[in-house]
Amino acid sequence: MVARIVRALAARPGDHLLEIGPGRGALTAQLLALPDITLDALEIDRDLAALLRVRFGDSPRHALHEGDALEFDFSALARARGGALRIVGNLPYNISTPLLFHLLEHAAAIIDLTLMLQREVAARLGALPGGKDYGRLGVMLAPRFQVQRLFEVGPGAFQPPPRVWSAVVRLSVRSQPLFAVSPRYAQVVAAAFSQRRKTLRNALSQILTAEQIRACGIDPGARPETLAPAAFNTLAETAARAALDRSGAAG
């Protein structure tokens, strides 16, 4: 399975790789066998980090960073390496969603992400409007990332085997975002999906009126899971203009 992940990554000479959560180094060893790449690894566990230093410390192409991926500055590392990063790893399932949001903030410093995730999270990444898996995570990532599901991984690939299936996905950063993302995009998307059963009229009542939603060409009675990402951005642009109007009136 490790070899399959390396093949899926399809690294090229000159790539700057970053492995998140190298653990005991099974994937690390195969990545270091690739020609003409640099490899940084990010590990939060002190004991595992010590093991990795002993195992790979002599490699001039390997650098270990001990710390929390949720706080790591991926953009600073890309600047230090002189080029955008290709990120690979088995994301800790309990932090996969907040970590993906953190990586989104550094999209300009990333080429792509080849990640193993819980299968249910992977399904949410590439879900289309109207499906049960469509929600906040996929909508937030859609403007910047193109999602490709590569293959699934059964519990037997792990020791001890977990109770869930996993999936390996590739998230490629778009050369140009699907649209110019409004500064209110995240706020509108979060509010819309805060309670999935609510209509847009109710979910966005603190941000937009029903009339403002309708003026966007969107039915206020629609549910958020029926809207494409661009429609959320239209609502966000309207919310931004409304906020400016309110601040101007107050001034």
C-alpha positions as CSV (number, residue, x, y, z in Angstrom):
1,M,0.0,0.0,0.0
2,V,2.9,2.4,0.7
3,A,4.3,1.6,-2.7
4,R,1.0,2.3,-4.3
5,I,0.8,5.7,-2.6
6,V,4.3,6.6,-3.9
7,R,3.2,5.6,-7.4
8,A,0.1,7.7,-7.1
9,L,2.2,10.7,-6.0
10,A,4.2,10.4,-9.2
11,A,7.0,12.6,-7.9
12,R,9.3,14.3,-10.3
13,P,13.0,15.4,-10.0
14,G,13.1,18.8,-8.3
15,D,9.9,18.3,-6.3
16,H,9.8,19.6,-2.8
17,L,7.9,16.9,-0.8
18,L,6.4,17.3,2.6
19,E,5.1,14.3,4.5
20,I,2.6,14.9,7.3
21,G,2.6,12.4,10.1
22,P,5.5,10.1,9.0
23,G,5.1,7.9,12.1
24,R,7.7,5.2,12.0
25,G,8.9,6.1,8.5
26,A,7.4,3.4,6.3
27,L,6.4,5.9,3.6
28,T,9.4,8.2,4.4
29,A,11.9,5.5,3.4
30,Q,10.3,5.0,0.0
31,L,10.0,8.8,-0.6
32,L,13.7,9.2,0.2
33,A,14.5,6.5,-2.5
34,L,13.1,8.9,-5.1
35,P,15.8,10.7,-7.2
36,D,16.4,14.4,-6.9
37,I,13.7,15.4,-4.5
38,T,13.8,17.2,-1.1
39,L,11.7,15.7,1.7
40,D,10.5,17.5,4.8
41,A,8.6,15.5,7.4
42,L,6.2,16.9,10.1
43,E,5.7,14.8,13.2
44,I,4.0,15.9,16.4
45,D,4.9,12.8,18.5
46,R,8.2,13.3,20.3
47,D,9.0,9.6,20.6
48,L,8.3,9.0,16.9
49,A,10.3,12.1,16.0
50,A,13.3,10.8,18.0
51,L,13.0,7.4,16.1
52,L,12.9,9.2,12.8
53,R,16.0,11.3,13.6
54,V,17.9,8.1,14.3
55,R,16.7,6.4,11.2
56,F,16.9,9.2,8.7
57,G,19.1,11.8,10.3
58,D,22.1,11.1,8.0
59,S,20.2,11.9,4.8
60,P,21.1,15.4,3.5
61,R,17.8,15.5,1.6
62,H,15.6,14.9,4.6
63,A,14.5,17.5,7.3
64,L,12.3,16.7,10.2
65,H,10.0,19.3,11.8
66,E,8.6,18.4,15.2
67,G,5.3,20.2,15.7
68,D,1.6,20.5,15.2
69,A,0.4,20.4,11.5
70,L,-2.5,22.7,12.5
71,E,0.0,25.4,13.4
72,F,2.7,24.8,10.8
73,D,3.6,27.5,8.4
74,F,3.5,25.7,5.0
75,S,4.1,29.0,3.1
76,A,7.3,29.7,5.0
77,L,8.6,26.2,4.2
78,A,7.8,26.7,0.5
79,R,9.8,30.0,0.6
80,A,12.7,28.3,2.3
81,R,12.7,25.5,-0.3
82,G,12.4,27.9,-3.2
83,G,9.2,26.4,-4.6
84,A,5.7,25.1,-3.9
85,L,5.2,22.0,-2.0
86,R,3.8,18.6,-2.9
87,I,2.2,17.2,0.3
88,V,1.7,13.6,1.1
89,G,0.6,11.7,4.2
90,N,-1.9,9.8,6.2
91,L,-3.8,12.6,8.0
92,P,-4.9,11.9,11.6
93,Y,-8.6,11.3,11.2
94,N,-9.6,13.3,14.2
95,I,-8.1,16.5,12.8
96,S,-8.5,16.0,9.1
97,T,-11.2,18.6,8.5
98,P,-9.5,21.5,10.4
99,L,-6.2,20.5,8.9
100,L,-7.6,20.7,5.4
101,F,-9.0,24.2,6.2
102,H,-5.5,25.2,7.4
103,L,-3.9,23.8,4.2
104,L,-6.5,25.8,2.3
105,E,-5.0,29.0,3.8
106,H,-1.6,28.1,2.3
107,A,-2.9,27.0,-1.1
108,A,-0.6,29.4,-2.9
109,A,2.4,27.5,-1.5
110,I,1.1,24.1,-2.5
111,I,1.0,22.2,-5.8
112,D,-1.0,19.3,-4.7
113,L,-1.9,17.0,-1.8
114,T,-1.9,13.2,-1.9
115,L,-3.6,12.2,1.3
116,M,-5.1,9.2,3.0
117,L,-8.3,10.1,4.7
118,Q,-11.2,8.3,6.3
119,R,-13.4,7.2,3.5
120,E,-16.4,9.3,4.6
121,V,-14.2,12.4,4.6
122,A,-12.9,11.6,1.1
123,A,-16.5,11.3,-0.1
124,R,-17.3,14.7,1.2
125,L,-14.4,16.3,-0.6
126,G,-15.6,15.5,-4.1
127,A,-19.4,15.4,-3.5
128,L,-21.7,17.2,-5.9
129,P,-24.7,19.4,-5.0
130,G,-27.7,17.5,-3.9
131,G,-25.9,14.5,-2.5
132,K,-25.8,13.4,1.1
133,D,-22.1,14.0,1.3
134,Y,-22.2,17.5,0.0
135,G,-21.4,20.0,2.7
136,R,-19.2,22.7,4.1
137,L,-15.9,21.0,3.6
138,G,-16.3,20.3,-0.1
139,V,-17.8,23.8,-0.8
140,M,-14.9,25.5,1.0
141,L,-12.2,23.6,-0.9
142,A,-13.9,23.7,-4.3
143,P,-12.7,27.2,-5.5
144,R,-9.0,26.3,-4.9
145,F,-8.7,22.5,-5.2
146,Q,-9.6,19.9,-7.8
147,V,-10.4,16.6,-6.1
148,Q,-9.6,13.1,-7.5
149,R,-10.3,10.0,-5.5
150,L,-7.5,7.5,-6.3
151,F,-8.3,4.3,-4.4
152,E,-9.6,2.8,-1.2
153,V,-7.7,1.2,1.7
154,G,-9.2,-1.5,3.8
155,P,-8.6,-1.9,7.6
156,G,-6.3,-4.8,7.0
157,A,-3.6,-2.4,5.7
158,F,-3.1,-1.1,9.2
159,Q,-1.8,-2.6,12.5
160,P,-3.9,-2.7,14.5
161,P,-6.7,-2.6,11.9
162,P,-9.1,0.4,12.5
163,R,-12.9,0.0,12.3
164,V,-13.2,2.3,9.3
165,W,-12.1,2.2,5.7
166,S,-9.8,4.8,4.3
167,A,-9.3,6.4,0.8
168,V,-6.4,8.1,-0.9
169,V,-7.2,11.3,-2.7
170,R,-5.4,13.9,-4.7
171,L,-6.2,17.6,-4.2
172,S,-4.6,19.6,-7.0
173,V,-4.4,23.4,-6.5
174,R,-6.1,25.1,-9.4
175,S,-3.9,27.4,-11.5
176,Q,-6.8,29.9,-11.2
177,P,-9.6,29.7,-8.6
178,L,-13.0,28.8,-10.0
179,F,-14.1,32.4,-9.0
180,A,-12.8,35.4,-7.0
181,V,-13.6,34.2,-3.5
182,S,-15.5,36.8,-1.5
183,P,-14.1,37.6,1.9
184,R,-17.6,36.6,3.3
185,Y,-17.5,33.2,1.6
186,A,-16.4,31.2,4.6
187,Q,-19.0,33.0,6.9
188,V,-21.9,32.3,4.5
189,V,-20.9,28.7,3.9
190,A,-20.5,28.0,7.6
191,A,-23.8,29.6,8.5
192,A,-25.6,27.8,5.7
193,F,-24.5,24.4,6.8
194,S,-24.7,25.0,10.5
195,Q,-28.0,23.1,10.5
196,R,-28.5,21.2,7.3
197,R,-32.3,20.9,7.5
198,K,-32.8,24.7,7.6
199,T,-33.7,26.6,4.5
200,L,-31.4,29.4,3.3
201,R,-33.9,31.9,4.6
202,N,-33.5,30.6,8.1
203,A,-29.8,29.6,8.1
204,L,-28.7,33.0,6.7
205,S,-31.2,35.2,8.6
206,Q,-28.4,36.9,10.6
207,I,-26.5,37.7,7.3
208,L,-29.1,38.3,4.5
209,T,-32.8,38.9,4.2
210,A,-35.0,36.7,2.1
211,E,-35.3,39.6,-0.4
212,Q,-31.5,39.8,-0.7
213,I,-31.2,36.1,-1.3
214,R,-33.9,36.2,-3.9
215,A,-32.2,39.2,-5.6
216,C,-29.2,36.8,-6.1
217,G,-31.5,34.6,-8.2
218,I,-31.6,32.0,-5.5
219,D,-34.8,30.7,-3.8
220,P,-34.7,31.6,-0.1
221,G,-36.6,28.3,0.6
222,A,-33.9,26.2,-0.9
223,R,-31.7,24.0,1.3
224,P,-27.9,24.7,1.3
225,E,-27.0,21.3,0.0
226,T,-28.7,22.1,-3.4
227,L,-26.4,25.2,-4.1
228,A,-23.2,25.0,-6.2
229,P,-20.1,26.8,-4.7
230,A,-20.5,29.7,-7.1
231,A,-24.0,30.4,-5.7
232,F,-22.6,30.6,-2.2
233,N,-20.1,33.1,-3.5
234,T,-22.9,35.2,-5.0
235,L,-24.6,35.3,-1.6
236,A,-21.3,36.2,0.0
237,E,-20.7,39.1,-2.3
238,T,-24.2,40.4,-1.5
239,A,-23.5,40.0,2.2
240,A,-20.2,42.0,1.8
241,R,-22.0,44.8,0.0
242,A,-24.7,44.9,2.6
243,A,-22.2,45.2,5.3
244,L,-20.5,48.1,3.5
245,D,-23.8,49.8,3.1
246,R,-24.6,49.4,6.8
247,S,-21.2,50.7,7.8
248,G,-21.6,53.7,5.4
249,A,-25.0,54.5,6.8
250,A,-23.7,54.3,10.4
251,G,-20.8,56.7,9.5
